[in-house]
Amino acid sequence: MKEERNIDFKRHTSPPVSKMYLLKIVFYVVMLSVMLYFMFRNDSKSVKTQEKEITEIHNITVEK
């Protein structure tokens, strides 16, 4: 009879991580999203500047 091969799937999995590691990742993602929110919120305000209208004066001479 043939011998059946046993495949060890646990060999290819990553080791379990601690809850503290997962909390750190969640904390960093939240901080990054808050920073990006404030960065883009302030950036949109600075784009909305109004240009001053330039008026020209004709038929005027300047004396020295």
mmCIF file of the N, C-alpha and C atoms, coordinates in Angstrom:
data_MODEL
# 
_entry.id   MODEL 
# 
loop_
_atom_site.group_PDB 
_atom_site.id 
_atom_site.type_symbol 
_atom_site.label_atom_id 
_atom_site.label_alt_id 
_atom_site.label_comp_id 
_atom_site.label_asym_id 
_atom_site.label_entity_id 
_atom_site.label_seq_id 
_atom_site.pdbx_PDB_ins_code 
_atom_site.Cartn_x 
_atom_site.Cartn_y 
_atom_site.Cartn_z 
_atom_site.occupancy 
_atom_site.B_iso_or_equiv 
_atom_site.pdbx_formal_charge 
_atom_site.auth_seq_id 
_atom_site.auth_comp_id 
_atom_site.auth_asym_id 
_atom_site.auth_atom_id 
_atom_site.pdbx_PDB_model_num 
ATOM 1   N N  . MET A 1 1  ? 0.825   -1.175  0.000   1.00 0.00 ? 1  MET A N  1 
ATOM 2   C CA . MET A 1 1  ? 0.000   0.000   0.000   1.00 0.00 ? 1  MET A CA 1 
ATOM 3   C C  . MET A 1 1  ? 0.877   1.249   0.000   1.00 0.00 ? 1  MET A C  1 
ATOM 4   N N  . LYS A 1 2  ? 0.281   2.283   -0.552  1.00 0.00 ? 2  LYS A N  1 
ATOM 5   C CA . LYS A 1 2  ? 1.007   3.552   -0.602  1.00 0.00 ? 2  LYS A CA 1 
ATOM 6   C C  . LYS A 1 2  ? 0.842   4.302   0.707   1.00 0.00 ? 2  LYS A C  1 
ATOM 7   N N  . GLU A 1 3  ? 1.884   4.994   1.036   1.00 0.00 ? 3  GLU A N  1 
ATOM 8   C CA . GLU A 1 3  ? 1.850   5.800   2.248   1.00 0.00 ? 3  GLU A CA 1 
ATOM 9   C C  . GLU A 1 3  ? 1.276   7.182   1.914   1.00 0.00 ? 3  GLU A C  1 
ATOM 10  N N  . GLU A 1 4  ? 0.281   7.641   2.646   1.00 0.00 ? 4  GLU A N  1 
ATOM 11  C CA . GLU A 1 4  ? -0.328  8.937   2.376   1.00 0.00 ? 4  GLU A CA 1 
ATOM 12  C C  . GLU A 1 4  ? 0.554   10.056  2.927   1.00 0.00 ? 4  GLU A C  1 
ATOM 13  N N  . ARG A 1 5  ? 0.631   11.118  2.146   1.00 0.00 ? 5  ARG A N  1 
ATOM 14  C CA . ARG A 1 5  ? 1.429   12.264  2.579   1.00 0.00 ? 5  ARG A CA 1 
ATOM 15  C C  . ARG A 1 5  ? 0.578   13.179  3.451   1.00 0.00 ? 5  ARG A C  1 
ATOM 16  N N  . ASN A 1 6  ? 1.155   13.611  4.516   1.00 0.00 ? 6  ASN A N  1 
ATOM 17  C CA . ASN A 1 6  ? 0.482   14.579  5.388   1.00 0.00 ? 6  ASN A CA 1 
ATOM 18  C C  . ASN A 1 6  ? 1.063   15.966  5.104   1.00 0.00 ? 6  ASN A C  1 
ATOM 19  N N  . ILE A 1 7  ? 0.190   16.880  4.795   1.00 0.00 ? 7  ILE A N  1 
ATOM 20  C CA . ILE A 1 7  ? 0.626   18.241  4.504   1.00 0.00 ? 7  ILE A CA 1 
ATOM 21  C C  . ILE A 1 7  ? 0.425   19.082  5.758   1.00 0.00 ? 7  ILE A C  1 
ATOM 22  N N  . ASP A 1 8  ? 1.473   19.763  6.146   1.00 0.00 ? 8  ASP A N  1 
ATOM 23  C CA . ASP A 1 8  ? 1.427   20.591  7.343   1.00 0.00 ? 8  ASP A CA 1 
ATOM 24  C C  . ASP A 1 8  ? 1.148   22.036  6.939   1.00 0.00 ? 8  ASP A C  1 
ATOM 25  N N  . PHE A 1 9  ? -0.115  22.443  7.049   1.00 0.00 ? 9  PHE A N  1 
ATOM 26  C CA . PHE A 1 9  ? -0.493  23.803  6.672   1.00 0.00 ? 9  PHE A CA 1 
ATOM 27  C C  . PHE A 1 9  ? -0.074  24.827  7.717   1.00 0.00 ? 9  PHE A C  1 
ATOM 28  N N  . LYS A 1 10 ? 0.089   24.425  8.930   1.00 0.00 ? 10 LYS A N  1 
ATOM 29  C CA . LYS A 1 10 ? 0.482   25.353  9.988   1.00 0.00 ? 10 LYS A CA 1 
ATOM 30  C C  . LYS A 1 10 ? 1.908   25.855  9.801   1.00 0.00 ? 10 LYS A C  1 
ATOM 31  N N  . ARG A 1 11 ? 2.659   25.163  9.047   1.00 0.00 ? 11 ARG A N  1 
ATOM 32  C CA . ARG A 1 11 ? 4.036   25.579  8.789   1.00 0.00 ? 11 ARG A CA 1 
ATOM 33  C C  . ARG A 1 11 ? 4.072   26.881  7.985   1.00 0.00 ? 11 ARG A C  1 
ATOM 34  N N  . HIS A 1 12 ? 3.060   27.134  7.170   1.00 0.00 ? 12 HIS A N  1 
ATOM 35  C CA . HIS A 1 12 ? 3.044   28.300  6.294   1.00 0.00 ? 12 HIS A CA 1 
ATOM 36  C C  . HIS A 1 12 ? 2.289   29.494  6.875   1.00 0.00 ? 12 HIS A C  1 
ATOM 37  N N  . THR A 1 13 ? 1.753   29.357  8.043   1.00 0.00 ? 13 THR A N  1 
ATOM 38  C CA . THR A 1 13 ? 1.014   30.467  8.642   1.00 0.00 ? 13 THR A CA 1 
ATOM 39  C C  . THR A 1 13 ? 1.953   31.326  9.480   1.00 0.00 ? 13 THR A C  1 
ATOM 40  N N  . SER A 1 14 ? 1.577   32.586  9.649   1.00 0.00 ? 14 SER A N  1 
ATOM 41  C CA . SER A 1 14 ? 2.383   33.466  10.492  1.00 0.00 ? 14 SER A CA 1 
ATOM 42  C C  . SER A 1 14 ? 2.028   33.223  11.956  1.00 0.00 ? 14 SER A C  1 
ATOM 43  N N  . PRO A 1 15 ? 2.948   33.509  12.836  1.00 0.00 ? 15 PRO A N  1 
ATOM 44  C CA . PRO A 1 15 ? 2.665   33.273  14.255  1.00 0.00 ? 15 PRO A CA 1 
ATOM 45  C C  . PRO A 1 15 ? 1.613   34.266  14.767  1.00 0.00 ? 15 PRO A C  1 
ATOM 46  N N  . PRO A 1 16 ? 0.860   33.895  15.758  1.00 0.00 ? 16 PRO A N  1 
ATOM 47  C CA . PRO A 1 16 ? -0.169  34.800  16.282  1.00 0.00 ? 16 PRO A CA 1 
ATOM 48  C C  . PRO A 1 16 ? 0.468   36.040  16.910  1.00 0.00 ? 16 PRO A C  1 
ATOM 49  N N  . VAL A 1 17 ? -0.235  37.156  16.789  1.00 0.00 ? 17 VAL A N  1 
ATOM 50  C CA . VAL A 1 17 ? 0.278   38.417  17.335  1.00 0.00 ? 17 VAL A CA 1 
ATOM 51  C C  . VAL A 1 17 ? -0.491  38.776  18.591  1.00 0.00 ? 17 VAL A C  1 
ATOM 52  N N  . SER A 1 18 ? 0.116   39.611  19.389  1.00 0.00 ? 18 SER A N  1 
ATOM 53  C CA . SER A 1 18 ? -0.534  39.993  20.640  1.00 0.00 ? 18 SER A CA 1 
ATOM 54  C C  . SER A 1 18 ? -1.568  41.085  20.400  1.00 0.00 ? 18 SER A C  1 
ATOM 55  N N  . LYS A 1 19 ? -2.435  41.264  21.363  1.00 0.00 ? 19 LYS A N  1 
ATOM 56  C CA . LYS A 1 19 ? -3.465  42.294  21.263  1.00 0.00 ? 19 LYS A CA 1 
ATOM 57  C C  . LYS A 1 19 ? -2.842  43.687  21.323  1.00 0.00 ? 19 LYS A C  1 
ATOM 58  N N  . MET A 1 20 ? -1.736  43.820  22.026  1.00 0.00 ? 20 MET A N  1 
ATOM 59  C CA . MET A 1 20 ? -1.071  45.116  22.120  1.00 0.00 ? 20 MET A CA 1 
ATOM 60  C C  . MET A 1 20 ? -0.554  45.546  20.745  1.00 0.00 ? 20 MET A C  1 
ATOM 61  N N  . TYR A 1 21 ? -0.051  44.623  19.987  1.00 0.00 ? 21 TYR A N  1 
ATOM 62  C CA . TYR A 1 21 ? 0.428   44.920  18.633  1.00 0.00 ? 21 TYR A CA 1 
ATOM 63  C C  . TYR A 1 21 ? -0.719  45.395  17.745  1.00 0.00 ? 21 TYR A C  1 
ATOM 64  N N  . LEU A 1 22 ? -1.856  44.761  17.843  1.00 0.00 ? 22 LEU A N  1 
ATOM 65  C CA . LEU A 1 22 ? -3.027  45.167  17.069  1.00 0.00 ? 22 LEU A CA 1 
ATOM 66  C C  . LEU A 1 22 ? -3.532  46.539  17.509  1.00 0.00 ? 22 LEU A C  1 
ATOM 67  N N  . LEU A 1 23 ? -3.491  46.819  18.812  1.00 0.00 ? 23 LEU A N  1 
ATOM 68  C CA . LEU A 1 23 ? -3.897  48.136  19.294  1.00 0.00 ? 23 LEU A CA 1 
ATOM 69  C C  . LEU A 1 23 ? -2.960  49.229  18.781  1.00 0.00 ? 23 LEU A C  1 
ATOM 70  N N  . LYS A 1 24 ? -1.686  48.944  18.702  1.00 0.00 ? 24 LYS A N  1 
ATOM 71  C CA . LYS A 1 24 ? -0.738  49.917  18.164  1.00 0.00 ? 24 LYS A CA 1 
ATOM 72  C C  . LYS A 1 24 ? -1.036  50.217  16.703  1.00 0.00 ? 24 LYS A C  1 
ATOM 73  N N  . ILE A 1 25 ? -1.333  49.199  15.945  1.00 0.00 ? 25 ILE A N  1 
ATOM 74  C CA . ILE A 1 25 ? -1.632  49.403  14.526  1.00 0.00 ? 25 ILE A CA 1 
ATOM 75  C C  . ILE A 1 25 ? -2.900  50.234  14.375  1.00 0.00 ? 25 ILE A C  1 
ATOM 76  N N  . VAL A 1 26 ? -3.922  49.949  15.151  1.00 0.00 ? 26 VAL A N  1 
ATOM 77  C CA . VAL A 1 26 ? -5.168  50.722  15.087  1.00 0.00 ? 26 VAL A CA 1 
ATOM 78  C C  . VAL A 1 26 ? -4.902  52.168  15.500  1.00 0.00 ? 26 VAL A C  1 
ATOM 79  N N  . PHE A 1 27 ? -4.103  52.369  16.520  1.00 0.00 ? 27 PHE A N  1 
ATOM 80  C CA . PHE A 1 27 ? -3.768  53.715  16.979  1.00 0.00 ? 27 PHE A CA 1 
ATOM 81  C C  . PHE A 1 27 ? -3.048  54.498  15.881  1.00 0.00 ? 27 PHE A C  1 
ATOM 82  N N  . TYR A 1 28 ? -2.077  53.888  15.219  1.00 0.00 ? 28 TYR A N  1 
ATOM 83  C CA . TYR A 1 28 ? -1.339  54.576  14.159  1.00 0.00 ? 28 TYR A CA 1 
ATOM 84  C C  . TYR A 1 28 ? -2.241  54.905  12.964  1.00 0.00 ? 28 TYR A C  1 
ATOM 85  N N  . VAL A 1 29 ? -3.136  54.028  12.633  1.00 0.00 ? 29 VAL A N  1 
ATOM 86  C CA . VAL A 1 29 ? -4.053  54.283  11.517  1.00 0.00 ? 29 VAL A CA 1 
ATOM 87  C C  . VAL A 1 29 ? -4.986  55.444  11.861  1.00 0.00 ? 29 VAL A C  1 
ATOM 88  N N  . VAL A 1 30 ? -5.474  55.488  13.076  1.00 0.00 ? 30 VAL A N  1 
ATOM 89  C CA . VAL A 1 30 ? -6.357  56.570  13.494  1.00 0.00 ? 30 VAL A CA 1 
ATOM 90  C C  . VAL A 1 30 ? -5.604  57.901  13.498  1.00 0.00 ? 30 VAL A C  1 
ATOM 91  N N  . MET A 1 31 ? -4.385  57.905  14.015  1.00 0.00 ? 31 MET A N  1 
ATOM 92  C CA . MET A 1 31 ? -3.587  59.137  14.044  1.00 0.00 ? 31 MET A CA 1 
ATOM 93  C C  . MET A 1 31 ? -3.272  59.620  12.629  1.00 0.00 ? 31 MET A C  1 
ATOM 94  N N  . LEU A 1 32 ? -2.948  58.715  11.746  1.00 0.00 ? 32 LEU A N  1 
ATOM 95  C CA . LEU A 1 32 ? -2.662  59.091  10.364  1.00 0.00 ? 32 LEU A CA 1 
ATOM 96  C C  . LEU A 1 32 ? -3.905  59.674  9.694   1.00 0.00 ? 32 LEU A C  1 
ATOM 97  N N  . SER A 1 33 ? -5.047  59.083  9.919   1.00 0.00 ? 33 SER A N  1 
ATOM 98  C CA . SER A 1 33 ? -6.268  59.594  9.304   1.00 0.00 ? 33 SER A CA 1 
ATOM 99  C C  . SER A 1 33 ? -6.643  60.966  9.864   1.00 0.00 ? 33 SER A C  1 
ATOM 100 N N  . VAL A 1 34 ? -6.426  61.202  11.152  1.00 0.00 ? 34 VAL A N  1 
ATOM 101 C CA . VAL A 1 34 ? -6.706  62.517  11.744  1.00 0.00 ? 34 VAL A CA 1 
ATOM 102 C C  . VAL A 1 34 ? -5.766  63.569  11.160  1.00 0.00 ? 34 VAL A C  1 
ATOM 103 N N  . MET A 1 35 ? -4.505  63.235  11.037  1.00 0.00 ? 35 MET A N  1 
ATOM 104 C CA . MET A 1 35 ? -3.535  64.180  10.465  1.00 0.00 ? 35 MET A CA 1 
ATOM 105 C C  . MET A 1 35 ? -3.869  64.500  9.014   1.00 0.00 ? 35 MET A C  1 
ATOM 106 N N  . LEU A 1 36 ? -4.231  63.513  8.248   1.00 0.00 ? 36 LEU A N  1 
ATOM 107 C CA . LEU A 1 36 ? -4.604  63.760  6.860   1.00 0.00 ? 36 LEU A CA 1 
ATOM 108 C C  . LEU A 1 36 ? -5.876  64.585  6.760   1.00 0.00 ? 36 LEU A C  1 
ATOM 109 N N  . TYR A 1 37 ? -6.802  64.353  7.652   1.00 0.00 ? 37 TYR A N  1 
ATOM 110 C CA . TYR A 1 37 ? -8.042  65.135  7.664   1.00 0.00 ? 37 TYR A CA 1 
ATOM 111 C C  . TYR A 1 37 ? -7.731  66.619  7.887   1.00 0.00 ? 37 TYR A C  1 
ATOM 112 N N  . PHE A 1 38 ? -6.931  66.925  8.903   1.00 0.00 ? 38 PHE A N  1 
ATOM 113 C CA . PHE A 1 38 ? -6.604  68.317  9.183   1.00 0.00 ? 38 PHE A CA 1 
ATOM 114 C C  . PHE A 1 38 ? -5.755  68.941  8.081   1.00 0.00 ? 38 PHE A C  1 
ATOM 115 N N  . MET A 1 39 ? -4.894  68.166  7.493   1.00 0.00 ? 39 MET A N  1 
ATOM 116 C CA . MET A 1 39 ? -4.049  68.690  6.429   1.00 0.00 ? 39 MET A CA 1 
ATOM 117 C C  . MET A 1 39 ? -4.885  69.077  5.210   1.00 0.00 ? 39 MET A C  1 
ATOM 118 N N  . PHE A 1 40 ? -5.792  68.228  4.800   1.00 0.00 ? 40 PHE A N  1 
ATOM 119 C CA . PHE A 1 40 ? -6.596  68.520  3.625   1.00 0.00 ? 40 PHE A CA 1 
ATOM 120 C C  . PHE A 1 40 ? -7.709  69.530  3.933   1.00 0.00 ? 40 PHE A C  1 
ATOM 121 N N  . ARG A 1 41 ? -8.161  69.582  5.148   1.00 0.00 ? 41 ARG A N  1 
ATOM 122 C CA . ARG A 1 41 ? -9.170  70.564  5.518   1.00 0.00 ? 41 ARG A CA 1 
ATOM 123 C C  . ARG A 1 41 ? -8.577  71.971  5.456   1.00 0.00 ? 41 ARG A C  1 
ATOM 124 N N  . ASN A 1 42 ? -7.384  72.169  5.962   1.00 0.00 ? 42 ASN A N  1 
ATOM 125 C CA . ASN A 1 42 ? -6.730  73.471  5.922   1.00 0.00 ? 42 ASN A CA 1 
ATOM 126 C C  . ASN A 1 42 ? -6.275  73.824  4.520   1.00 0.00 ? 42 ASN A C  1 
ATOM 127 N N  . ASP A 1 43 ? -5.925  72.841  3.742   1.00 0.00 ? 43 ASP A N  1 
ATOM 128 C CA . ASP A 1 43 ? -5.471  73.085  2.378   1.00 0.00 ? 43 ASP A CA 1 
ATOM 129 C C  . ASP A 1 43 ? -6.612  73.603  1.514   1.00 0.00 ? 43 ASP A C  1 
ATOM 130 N N  . SER A 1 44 ? -7.799  73.135  1.724   1.00 0.00 ? 44 SER A N  1 
ATOM 131 C CA . SER A 1 44 ? -8.934  73.571  0.913   1.00 0.00 ? 44 SER A CA 1 
ATOM 132 C C  . SER A 1 44 ? -9.307  75.022  1.222   1.00 0.00 ? 44 SER A C  1 
ATOM 133 N N  . LYS A 1 45 ? -9.056  75.492  2.433   1.00 0.00 ? 45 LYS A N  1 
ATOM 134 C CA . LYS A 1 45 ? -9.345  76.872  2.785   1.00 0.00 ? 45 LYS A CA 1 
ATOM 135 C C  . LYS A 1 45 ? -8.377  77.837  2.105   1.00 0.00 ? 45 LYS A C  1 
ATOM 136 N N  . SER A 1 46 ? -7.132  77.454  1.987   1.00 0.00 ? 46 SER A N  1 
ATOM 137 C CA . SER A 1 46 ? -6.137  78.351  1.409   1.00 0.00 ? 46 SER A CA 1 
ATOM 138 C C  . SER A 1 46 ? -6.301  78.497  -0.101  1.00 0.00 ? 46 SER A C  1 
ATOM 139 N N  . VAL A 1 47 ? -6.954  77.563  -0.744  1.00 0.00 ? 47 VAL A N  1 
ATOM 140 C CA . VAL A 1 47 ? -7.151  77.622  -2.188  1.00 0.00 ? 47 VAL A CA 1 
ATOM 141 C C  . VAL A 1 47 ? -8.211  78.661  -2.540  1.00 0.00 ? 47 VAL A C  1 
ATOM 142 N N  . LYS A 1 48 ? -9.121  78.944  -1.653  1.00 0.00 ? 48 LYS A N  1 
ATOM 143 C CA . LYS A 1 48 ? -10.249 79.820  -1.934  1.00 0.00 ? 48 LYS A CA 1 
ATOM 144 C C  . LYS A 1 48 ? -9.914  81.301  -1.704  1.00 0.00 ? 48 LYS A C  1 
ATOM 145 N N  . THR A 1 49 ? -8.768  81.757  -2.137  1.00 0.00 ? 49 THR A N  1 
ATOM 146 C CA . THR A 1 49 ? -8.418  83.170  -2.005  1.00 0.00 ? 49 THR A CA 1 
ATOM 147 C C  . THR A 1 49 ? -8.957  83.948  -3.192  1.00 0.00 ? 49 THR A C  1 
ATOM 148 N N  . GLN A 1 50 ? -9.334  85.166  -2.947  1.00 0.00 ? 50 GLN A N  1 
ATOM 149 C CA . GLN A 1 50 ? -9.867  86.004  -4.011  1.00 0.00 ? 50 GLN A CA 1 
ATOM 150 C C  . GLN A 1 50 ? -8.752  86.896  -4.546  1.00 0.00 ? 50 GLN A C  1 
ATOM 151 N N  . GLU A 1 51 ? -8.736  87.049  -5.842  1.00 0.00 ? 51 GLU A N  1 
ATOM 152 C CA . GLU A 1 51 ? -7.745  87.920  -6.453  1.00 0.00 ? 51 GLU A CA 1 
ATOM 153 C C  . GLU A 1 51 ? -8.273  89.352  -6.444  1.00 0.00 ? 51 GLU A C  1 
ATOM 154 N N  . LYS A 1 52 ? -7.360  90.281  -6.172  1.00 0.00 ? 52 LYS A N  1 
ATOM 155 C CA . LYS A 1 52 ? -7.756  91.683  -6.178  1.00 0.00 ? 52 LYS A CA 1 
ATOM 156 C C  . LYS A 1 52 ? -7.869  92.163  -7.615  1.00 0.00 ? 52 LYS A C  1 
ATOM 157 N N  . GLU A 1 53 ? -8.853  92.987  -7.831  1.00 0.00 ? 53 GLU A N  1 
ATOM 158 C CA . GLU A 1 53 ? -9.067  93.516  -9.168  1.00 0.00 ? 53 GLU A CA 1 
ATOM 159 C C  . GLU A 1 53 ? -8.155  94.725  -9.371  1.00 0.00 ? 53 GLU A C  1 
ATOM 160 N N  . ILE A 1 54 ? -7.431  94.737  -10.462 1.00 0.00 ? 54 ILE A N  1 
ATOM 161 C CA . ILE A 1 54 ? -6.504  95.822  -10.754 1.00 0.00 ? 54 ILE A CA 1 
ATOM 162 C C  . ILE A 1 54 ? -7.228  96.857  -11.613 1.00 0.00 ? 54 ILE A C  1 
ATOM 163 N N  . THR A 1 55 ? -7.200  98.092  -11.150 1.00 0.00 ? 55 THR A N  1 
ATOM 164 C CA . THR A 1 55 ? -7.812  99.168  -11.929 1.00 0.00 ? 55 THR A CA 1 
ATOM 165 C C  . THR A 1 55 ? -6.702  100.035 -12.516 1.00 0.00 ? 55 THR A C  1 
ATOM 166 N N  . GLU A 1 56 ? -6.878  100.464 -13.718 1.00 0.00 ? 56 GLU A N  1 
ATOM 167 C CA . GLU A 1 56 ? -5.885  101.290 -14.390 1.00 0.00 ? 56 GLU A CA 1 
ATOM 168 C C  . GLU A 1 56 ? -6.375  102.732 -14.464 1.00 0.00 ? 56 GLU A C  1 
ATOM 169 N N  . ILE A 1 57 ? -5.424  103.629 -14.320 1.00 0.00 ? 57 ILE A N  1 
ATOM 170 C CA . ILE A 1 57 ? -5.739  105.051 -14.408 1.00 0.00 ? 57 ILE A CA 1 
ATOM 171 C C  . ILE A 1 57 ? -5.128  105.572 -15.704 1.00 0.00 ? 57 ILE A C  1 
ATOM 172 N N  . HIS A 1 58 ? -5.952  106.202 -16.551 1.00 0.00 ? 58 HIS A N  1 
ATOM 173 C CA . HIS A 1 58 ? -5.499  106.718 -17.823 1.00 0.00 ? 58 HIS A CA 1 
ATOM 174 C C  . HIS A 1 58 ? -5.439  108.252 -17.793 1.00 0.00 ? 58 HIS A C  1 
ATOM 175 N N  . ASN A 1 59 ? -4.634  108.814 -18.697 1.00 0.00 ? 59 ASN A N  1 
ATOM 176 C CA . ASN A 1 59 ? -4.509  110.256 -18.877 1.00 0.00 ? 59 ASN A CA 1 
ATOM 177 C C  . ASN A 1 59 ? -3.996  110.981 -17.640 1.00 0.00 ? 59 ASN A C  1 
ATOM 178 N N  . ILE A 1 60 ? -3.080  110.401 -16.908 1.00 0.00 ? 60 ILE A N  1 
ATOM 179 C CA . ILE A 1 60 ? -2.492  111.015 -15.740 1.00 0.00 ? 60 ILE A CA 1 
ATOM 180 C C  . ILE A 1 60 ? -0.972  111.044 -15.937 1.00 0.00 ? 60 ILE A C  1 
ATOM 181 N N  . THR A 1 61 ? -0.351  112.178 -15.660 1.00 0.00 ? 61 THR A N  1 
ATOM 182 C CA . THR A 1 61 ? 1.114   112.276 -15.731 1.00 0.00 ? 61 THR A CA 1 
ATOM 183 C C  . THR A 1 61 ? 1.644   112.531 -14.331 1.00 0.00 ? 61 THR A C  1 
ATOM 184 N N  . VAL A 1 62 ? 2.801   111.991 -14.074 1.00 0.00 ? 62 VAL A N  1 
ATOM 185 C CA . VAL A 1 62 ? 3.427   112.133 -12.760 1.00 0.00 ? 62 VAL A CA 1 
ATOM 186 C C  . VAL A 1 62 ? 4.553   113.140 -12.886 1.00 0.00 ? 62 VAL A C  1 
ATOM 187 N N  . GLU A 1 63 ? 4.560   114.168 -12.014 1.00 0.00 ? 63 GLU A N  1 
ATOM 188 C CA . GLU A 1 63 ? 5.586   115.197 -12.043 1.00 0.00 ? 63 GLU A CA 1 
ATOM 189 C C  . GLU A 1 63 ? 6.724   114.794 -11.104 1.00 0.00 ? 63 GLU A C  1 
ATOM 190 N N  . LYS A 1 64 ? 7.947   115.113 -11.539 1.00 0.00 ? 64 LYS A N  1 
ATOM 191 C CA . LYS A 1 64 ? 9.098   114.795 -10.701 1.00 0.00 ? 64 LYS A CA 1 
ATOM 192 C C  . LYS A 1 64 ? 9.527   115.994 -9.929  1.00 0.00 ? 64 LYS A C  1 
# 
